[in-house]
């Protein structure tokens, strides 16, 4: 292949581009990124960048190595898979011999482009400016992002209410761990409101929940995301019912085309998390170069979140059911090392405000024993 094009500016895209070089590819690599700034990490946007404790520059990712062309402000709008051509918004046609699709996802909006969301650097900067003069906030959505934003708003001194449609919030975690996180949020003064009959955003300051109307200086929408696949609608590539780009076990979507990151659907499910994006970016690059000899991508589920005084690191499958084994620390102190054992013989390890190297947490999640803790573990 003389030229490989990577579409996207996400960490999956940057990882895939760099991995092409690591795998020995010496042809031309072109990265087409929709956003004007260079690629950056989204992880600190809902926390340090939003709070003003971290600079925008600190979120920037290392630039690809020399010999990799990075085009920013180049949004892909059409793919001709048969002709092997990508067209960008300004009409530029970019030919390729191999293609990596890593266009990520965009924030779901409830009322339109005017919604305050946290997905891009511009989003975080816009919201941070609004929070600087606000006294109260409503966060619509009780997932990872919503609860992180709520925790940041509360740390800035705002009165905060989180609204979601179902209980428990943070349901991806499973009831036990979700209850622990929600209890911490309440202890930090965050109000929780469940609206099973739906939420109606009346204007930029008012939200209707059932019979009551909530008001706040700022309303933040954290209602999930949607894969950026609109530009692929006429490409002939398979999309699932949620719009995710269907990929096989080796990240392939068509001859000469692979995909990685939040845009990808495997077995009917997307996994929009940083670790998955990085590992999938590496696997996609190897698959594109090595074809049938490439190893299948094996997910390494690892997640983390920081919210309301909790630093939660998770190695293993979610959601979690039942009550965990407490291997170290104390749940009452909200500093513990936990383990869930699943019926299928697998396990998930969770560190809550507990210092443990990630590699050891992953080994524990894989079933490896750990040394006896320094203090007697308590069980709940």
SEDOMI-581652 format. One record per residue (C-alpha): residue in one letter; x negated, y negated, z negated. Coordinates in pm, whole numbers, padded with zeros to 5 digits, always signed. Layout:
aXYZ;...
END
This chain:
x+00000+00000+00000;x-00141-00337+00103;x+00094-00553-00103;x+00299-00491-00415;x+00555-00747-00524;x+00674-00768-00884;x+01005-00951-00921;x+01052-01104-01266;x+00863-01306-01524;x+00940-01086-01823;x+00689-00899-02035;x+00788-00588-01839;x+00692-00766-01516;x+00360-00895-01649;x+00276-00554-01797;x+00358-00378-01470;x+00144-00622-01269;x-00154-00580-01501;x-00104-00203-01513;x-00133-00183-01135;x-00490-00304-01173;x-00555-00073-01468;x-00436+00219-01256;x-00690+00126-00989;x-00481-00058-00731;x-00696-00315-00551;x-00446-00453-00299;x-00249-00775-00321;x-00015-00820-00619;x+00242-01102-00618;x+00463-01182-00917;x+00783-01379-00848;x+00910-01543-01167;x+01240-01732-01172;x+01154-01974-01453;x+00918-02272-01403;x+00698-02203-01710;x+00443-01920-01707;x+00561-01588-01857;x+00623-01594-02232;x+00743-01371-02516;x+01108-01402-02614;x+01047-01254-02961;x+00970-01583-03146;x+01244-01784-02975;x+01515-01700-03230;x+01276-01742-03522;x+00960-01953-03525;x+01020-02154-03207;x+01381-02226-03303;x+01279-02322-03657;x+01000-02547-03533;x+00734-02353-03724;x+00579-02220-03402;x+00490-02416-03092;x+00620-02333-02747;x+00261-02267-02642;x+00229-01992-02903;x+00496-01790-02721;x+00305-01784-02392;x+00180-01446-02271;x-00175-01402-02144;x-00182-01483-01775;x-00234-01193-01533;x-00594-01126-01440;x-00761-01286-01142;x-00642-01146-00812;x-00277-01137-00922;x-00073-01414-00762;x+00187-01570-00993;x+00463-01775-00834;x+00681-01955-01090;x+01014-02113-01004;x+01065-01838-00745;x+01409-01686-00805;x+01486-01378-00598;x+01828-01397-00434;x+01826-01104-00190;x+01657-00770-00135;x+01637-00603+00206;x+01526-00257+00095;x+01518-00119+00448;x+01308-00404+00584;x+01108-00429+00258;x+01168-00800+00217;x+01252-01017-00086;x+01410-01358-00026;x+01379-01634-00284;x+01615-01925-00353;x+01418-02168-00138;x+01445-01937+00164;x+01095-01791+00142;x+01080-01430+00263;x+00821-01216+00085;x+00732-00881+00246;x+00615-00588+00035;x+00488-00233+00066;x+00575-00148-00294;x+00823-00323-00524;x+00862-00348-00901;x+01197-00486-01020;x+01172-00640-01367;x+01426-00923-01354;x+01541-00867-01712;x+01875-00989-01838;x+02059-01314-01908;x+02264-01427-02204;x+02637-01352-02195;x+02837-01672-02219;x+03191-01707-02346;x+03288-02043-02197;x+03031-02114-01926;x+02696-02282-01878;x+02766-02526-02163;x+02732-02252-02426;x+02434-02283-02658;x+02241-01956-02630;x+01892-01829-02710;x+01742-01648-02413;x+01486-01879-02252;x+01236-02137-02373;x+01469-02410-02251;x+01756-02253-02448;x+01552-02245-02769;x+01428-02602-02722;x+01779-02731-02653;x+01924-02556-02956;x+01637-02662-03182;x+01706-03027-03096;x+02075-02983-03184;x+01996-02809-03512;x+01763-03091-03615;x+02063-03322-03670;x+02325-03061-03766;x+02462-02965-04105;x+02660-02654-04007;x+02656-02378-03746;x+02878-02097-03625;x+02705-01799-03463;x+02925-01588-03235;x+02788-01234-03245;x+02652-01020-03527;x+02385-00822-03344;x+02008-00848-03384;x+01988-01185-03209;x+02292-01336-03379;x+02174-01245-03727;x+01821-01369-03655;x+01957-01703-03532;x+02187-01722-03835;x+01893-01658-04069;x+01689-01931-03898;x+01976-02179-03921;x+02020-02103-04288;x+01648-02143-04353;x+01676-02489-04196;x+01939-02575-04458;x+02255-02546-04247;x+02582-02398-04362;x+02620-02088-04146;x+02908-01860-04050;x+02862-01548-03835;x+03168-01433-03643;x+03199-01091-03483;x+03485-00881-03353;x+03419-00559-03542;x+03272-00428-03863;x+03000-00348-03944;x+02782-00622-03801;x+02448-00496-03670;x+02632-00175-03584;x+02342-00050-03371;x+02162+00014-03701;x+02434+00237-03841;x+02652+00164-04147;x+02398+00212-04428;x+02120-00007-04291;x+02366-00259-04147;x+02527-00301-04489;x+02184-00365-04641;x+02107-00638-04387;x+02449-00800-04415;x+02422-00803-04796;x+02090-00985-04761;x+02251-01239-04527;x+02531-01302-04777;x+02277-01344-05056;x+02111-01613-04846;x+02442-01797-04823;x+02552-01686-04474;x+02926-01641-04446;x+03055-01342-04248;x+03383-01349-04061;x+03530-01050-03873;x+03788-01138-03607;x+03942-00813-03475;x+04202-01005-03273;x+03937-01194-03080;x+03768-01532-03080;x+03876-01838-02887;x+03624-02119-02843;x+03837-02435-02844;x+03557-02686-02784;x+03192-02743-02879;x+03282-02773-03248;x+03584-02546-03303;x+03652-02173-03291;x+03985-02002-03345;x+03974-01671-03536;x+04322-01526-03575;x+04535-01783-03756;x+04247-02004-03869;x+04021-02253-03696;x+03655-02278-03796;x+03458-02597-03735;x+03084-02665-03721;x+02837-02913-03579;x+02687-02644-03358;x+02831-02325-03208;x+02578-02067-03089;x+02678-01784-02856;x+02491-01457-02926;x+02735-01220-02758;x+02483-00990-02593;x+02325-00992-02249;x+02387-00882-01891;x+02128-00739-01649;x+02003-00971-01374;x+02111-00761-01077;x+02336-01001-00884;x+02061-01040-00624;x+02071-00663-00565;x+02444-00634-00490;x+02392-00586-00113;x+02064-00396-00137;x+02208-00046-00146;x+02040+00027-00481;x+02256+00206-00739;x+02398-00002-01023;x+02590+00143-01316;x+02928+00019-01440;x+02758-00244-01656;x+02544-00374-01372;x+02223-00204-01486;x+01982-00079-01218;x+01984+00300-01220;x+01636+00454-01245;x+01519+00815-01272;x+01286+00966-01531;x+00984+00815-01354;x+01135+00464-01325;x+01206+00511-00953;x+01516+00357-00797;x+01441+00414-00427;x+01142+00505-00205;x+00871+00249-00275;x+01075+00079-00547;x+01046+00117-00925;x+01198-00081-01214;x+01121-00165-01575;x+01261-00351-01875;x+01601-00491-01966;x+01735-00456-01612;x+01701-00077-01611;x+01973+00175-01690;x+01866+00530-01774;x+02130+00792-01840;x+02394+00519-01843;x+02222+00307-02107;x+01999+00000-02114;x+01740-00049-02388;x+01671-00424-02410;x+01379-00422-02653;x+01019-00539-02626;x+00851-00203-02685;x+01062-00037-02419;x+00983-00316-02171;x+00608-00281-02222;x+00596+00097-02203;x+00832+00108-01908;x+00626-00154-01725;x+00321+00069-01755;x+00514+00378-01647;x+00670+00202-01348;x+00331+00088-01219;x+00189+00440-01250;x+00493+00591-01080;x+00471+00351-00787;x+00104+00432-00729;x+00099+00805-00802;x+00436+00918-00666;x+00538+01273-00746;x+00229+01330-00961;x+00331+01053-01203;x+00438+01158-01549;x+00800+01093-01652;x+00857+00796-01878;x+00911+00914-02234;x+01080+00646-02447;x+00906+00558-02771;x+01191+00397-02965;x+01050+00125-03186;x+01246-00182-03296;x+01200-00464-03541;x+01390-00763-03666;x+01330-01044-03915;x+01636-01198-04077;x+01748-01336-04412;x+01430-01238-04594;x+01418-00889-04446;x+01140-00758-04223;x+01281-00436-04077;x+01071-00203-03862;x+01229+00108-03711;x+01068+00405-03540;x+01315+00656-03400;x+01661+00682-03257;x+01955+00459-03347;x+02221+00434-03481;x+02158+00595-03819;x+02419+00798-04004;x+02435+00899-04366;x+02209+00799-04653;x+01831+00793-04614;x+01559+00953-04814;x+01360+00685-04998;x+00993+00772-04960;x+00846+00468-05131;x+00958+00149-05298;x+01308+00065-05411;x+01622-00014-05216;x+01742-00232-05506;x+01430-00447-05459;x+01483-00445-05080;x+01132-00317-05028;x+01132+00046-04927;x+01012+00309-04684;x+01309+00513-04563;x+01365+00822-04354;x+01673+00961-04184;x+01677+01320-04063;x+01902+01396-03766;x+02092+01717-03699;x+01896+01777-03377;x+01572+01805-03575;x+01442+01454-03510;x+01387+01176-03761;x+01389+00797-03784;x+01159+00606-04017;x+01238+00255-04139;x+01021+00010-04330;x+01213-00267-04507;x+00975-00534-04641;x+00727-00250-04678;x+00372-00284-04549;x+00284+00013-04331;x+00086+00014-04006;x+00308+00066-03703;x+00116+00376-03597;x+00185+00539-03935;x+00552+00446-03917;x+00571+00609-03573;x+00402+00922-03701;x+00650+00935-03986;x+00939+00894-03742;x+00793+01181-03539;x+00802+01402-03846;x+00444+01373-03973;x+00399+01366-04352;x+00258+01061-04527;x+00036+01044-04835;x+00212+01030-05170;x+00315+00671-05246;x+00141+00474-05516;x+00459+00442-05718;x+00735+00684-05783;x+00995+00673-05511;x+01355+00622-05603;x+01647+00789-05431;x+01990+00648-05361;
END
